[in-house]
Amino acid sequence: MAPYAPEVARWLREDPDLPGVEILRRVRLAGYRGGKSALYELVRRMRHPVNQFRRAAQN
């Protein structure tokens, strides 16, 4: 997943509402062969980084 993270981040900067299914399509075209759950988790963390920080601060 890590090799695709910079590209996913760029796509989300360009279009924050880009659907996860479209991101999955794009990374698969780029050669990603992993599962969709791992990708969707990455996208979720990239879309909501503030929530990740808040959760870490609560623990």
Backbone as JSON Lines, residues from 0, in Angstrom:
{"i":0,"aa":"M","n":[0.82,-1.19,0.0],"ca":[0.0,0.0,0.0],"c":[0.86,1.26,0.0]}
{"i":1,"aa":"A","n":[1.97,1.23,0.72],"ca":[2.82,2.42,0.86],"c":[3.26,3.03,-0.47]}
{"i":2,"aa":"P","n":[3.61,2.24,-1.47],"ca":[4.04,2.85,-2.73],"c":[2.95,3.7,-3.4]}
{"i":3,"aa":"Y","n":[1.7,3.43,-3.08],"ca":[0.6,4.15,-3.72],"c":[0.1,5.33,-2.9]}
{"i":4,"aa":"A","n":[0.53,5.44,-1.67],"ca":[0.03,6.49,-0.77],"c":[0.26,7.9,-1.3]}
{"i":5,"aa":"P","n":[1.45,8.23,-1.84],"ca":[1.62,9.61,-2.35],"c":[0.64,9.95,-3.48]}
{"i":6,"aa":"E","n":[0.4,8.98,-4.35],"ca":[-0.53,9.23,-5.46],"c":[-1.96,9.38,-4.94]}
{"i":7,"aa":"V","n":[-2.35,8.55,-3.99],"ca":[-3.68,8.66,-3.39],"c":[-3.84,10.02,-2.72]}
{"i":8,"aa":"A","n":[-2.81,10.45,-1.99],"ca":[-2.86,11.75,-1.33],"c":[-3.03,12.87,-2.35]}
{"i":9,"aa":"R","n":[-2.34,12.78,-3.46],"ca":[-2.46,13.8,-4.51],"c":[-3.87,13.83,-5.07]}
{"i":10,"aa":"W","n":[-4.43,12.67,-5.35],"ca":[-5.8,12.61,-5.89],"c":[-6.79,13.23,-4.91]}
{"i":11,"aa":"L","n":[-6.59,12.96,-3.62],"ca":[-7.52,13.51,-2.62],"c":[-7.34,15.02,-2.44]}
{"i":12,"aa":"R","n":[-6.14,15.52,-2.64],"ca":[-5.94,16.98,-2.61],"c":[-6.66,17.62,-3.79]}
{"i":13,"aa":"E","n":[-6.57,16.99,-4.95],"ca":[-7.21,17.52,-6.15],"c":[-8.73,17.42,-6.08]}
{"i":14,"aa":"D","n":[-9.22,16.35,-5.46],"ca":[-10.67,16.14,-5.36],"c":[-10.98,15.43,-4.05]}
{"i":15,"aa":"P","n":[-11.22,16.19,-2.98],"ca":[-11.46,15.58,-1.67],"c":[-12.67,14.64,-1.62]}
{"i":16,"aa":"D","n":[-13.59,14.77,-2.56],"ca":[-14.78,13.93,-2.59],"c":[-14.66,12.75,-3.55]}
{"i":17,"aa":"L","n":[-13.46,12.48,-4.03],"ca":[-13.24,11.38,-4.96],"c":[-13.66,10.07,-4.28]}
{"i":18,"aa":"P","n":[-14.56,9.33,-4.9],"ca":[-15.04,8.09,-4.28],"c":[-13.93,7.04,-4.13]}
{"i":19,"aa":"G","n":[-14.02,6.29,-3.06],"ca":[-13.04,5.24,-2.81],"c":[-12.97,4.23,-3.94]}
{"i":20,"aa":"V","n":[-14.11,3.92,-4.54],"ca":[-14.12,2.95,-5.64],"c":[-13.31,3.47,-6.83]}
{"i":21,"aa":"E","n":[-13.33,4.78,-7.05],"ca":[-12.53,5.36,-8.14],"c":[-11.04,5.31,-7.79]}
{"i":22,"aa":"I","n":[-10.71,5.55,-6.54],"ca":[-9.31,5.45,-6.12],"c":[-8.83,4.01,-6.28]}
{"i":23,"aa":"L","n":[-9.66,3.06,-5.91],"ca":[-9.32,1.65,-6.08],"c":[-9.08,1.33,-7.55]}
{"i":24,"aa":"R","n":[-9.93,1.82,-8.4],"ca":[-9.77,1.59,-9.85],"c":[-8.43,2.13,-10.33]}
{"i":25,"aa":"R","n":[-8.1,3.34,-9.89],"ca":[-6.85,3.98,-10.32],"c":[-5.61,3.24,-9.81]}
{"i":26,"aa":"V","n":[-5.62,2.83,-8.55],"ca":[-4.43,2.14,-8.04],"c":[-4.3,0.76,-8.66]}
{"i":27,"aa":"R","n":[-5.4,0.13,-8.98],"ca":[-5.31,-1.17,-9.66],"c":[-4.75,-1.0,-11.07]}
{"i":28,"aa":"L","n":[-5.11,0.07,-11.74],"ca":[-4.52,0.35,-13.04],"c":[-3.01,0.6,-12.92]}
{"i":29,"aa":"A","n":[-2.6,1.13,-11.77],"ca":[-1.18,1.4,-11.52],"c":[-0.43,0.16,-11.04]}
{"i":30,"aa":"G","n":[-1.15,-0.96,-10.86],"ca":[-0.49,-2.2,-10.49],"c":[-0.8,-2.74,-9.11]}
{"i":31,"aa":"Y","n":[-1.62,-2.07,-8.33],"ca":[-1.96,-2.54,-6.99],"c":[-2.74,-3.85,-7.09]}
{"i":32,"aa":"R","n":[-2.3,-4.85,-6.32],"ca":[-2.97,-6.15,-6.33],"c":[-3.51,-6.53,-4.96]}
{"i":33,"aa":"G","n":[-3.47,-5.6,-4.02],"ca":[-3.96,-5.88,-2.67],"c":[-5.47,-5.77,-2.58]}
{"i":34,"aa":"G","n":[-5.95,-5.94,-1.37],"ca":[-7.39,-5.91,-1.13],"c":[-7.95,-4.51,-1.02]}
{"i":35,"aa":"K","n":[-9.24,-4.42,-1.21],"ca":[-9.88,-3.11,-1.15],"c":[-9.97,-2.59,0.28]}
{"i":36,"aa":"S","n":[-10.06,-3.47,1.27],"ca":[-10.17,-3.02,2.66],"c":[-8.95,-2.22,3.09]}
{"i":37,"aa":"A","n":[-7.77,-2.68,2.73],"ca":[-6.54,-1.97,3.08],"c":[-6.51,-0.59,2.41]}
{"i":38,"aa":"L","n":[-6.93,-0.54,1.17],"ca":[-6.95,0.73,0.46],"c":[-7.97,1.67,1.08]}
{"i":39,"aa":"Y","n":[-9.16,1.17,1.38],"ca":[-10.2,2.03,1.95],"c":[-9.79,2.56,3.32]}
{"i":40,"aa":"E","n":[-9.05,1.77,4.08],"ca":[-8.55,2.24,5.38],"c":[-7.55,3.37,5.17]}
{"i":41,"aa":"L","n":[-6.66,3.23,4.21],"ca":[-5.7,4.29,3.9],"c":[-6.45,5.57,3.5]}
{"i":42,"aa":"V","n":[-7.42,5.44,2.63],"ca":[-8.2,6.6,2.17],"c":[-8.91,7.25,3.35]}
{"i":43,"aa":"R","n":[-9.49,6.45,4.23],"ca":[-10.19,7.0,5.4],"c":[-9.23,7.81,6.26]}
{"i":44,"aa":"R","n":[-8.04,7.29,6.51],"ca":[-7.07,8.02,7.33],"c":[-6.61,9.29,6.65]}
{"i":45,"aa":"M","n":[-6.47,9.26,5.34],"ca":[-6.04,10.46,4.6],"c":[-7.14,11.52,4.56]}
{"i":46,"aa":"R","n":[-8.38,11.09,4.5],"ca":[-9.49,12.05,4.44],"c":[-9.72,12.72,5.79]}
{"i":47,"aa":"H","n":[-9.45,12.03,6.89],"ca":[-9.78,12.53,8.22],"c":[-8.58,12.5,9.16]}
{"i":48,"aa":"P","n":[-7.49,13.17,8.81],"ca":[-6.3,13.11,9.66],"c":[-6.53,13.74,11.04]}
{"i":49,"aa":"V","n":[-7.4,14.72,11.16],"ca":[-7.65,15.36,12.45],"c":[-8.27,14.36,13.42]}
{"i":50,"aa":"N","n":[-9.19,13.55,12.93],"ca":[-9.81,12.54,13.78],"c":[-8.78,11.55,14.29]}
{"i":51,"aa":"Q","n":[-7.81,11.2,13.48],"ca":[-6.75,10.28,13.92],"c":[-5.96,10.91,15.06]}
{"i":52,"aa":"F","n":[-5.66,12.19,14.96],"ca":[-4.91,12.88,15.99],"c":[-5.72,12.92,17.29]}
{"i":53,"aa":"R","n":[-6.98,13.22,17.19],"ca":[-7.83,13.29,18.38],"c":[-7.91,11.94,19.09]}
{"i":54,"aa":"R","n":[-8.06,10.86,18.32],"ca":[-8.12,9.54,18.92],"c":[-6.82,9.18,19.63]}
{"i":55,"aa":"A","n":[-5.7,9.51,19.02],"ca":[-4.41,9.23,19.62],"c":[-4.23,10.02,20.92]}
{"i":56,"aa":"A","n":[-4.73,11.24,20.95],"ca":[-4.6,12.09,22.14],"c":[-5.47,11.58,23.29]}
{"i":57,"aa":"Q","n":[-6.57,10.91,22.96],"ca":[-7.46,10.4,24.0],"c":[-6.91,9.16,24.68]}
{"i":58,"aa":"N","n":[-6.04,8.44,24.01],"ca":[-5.5,7.18,24.57],"c":[-4.33,7.41,25.44]}
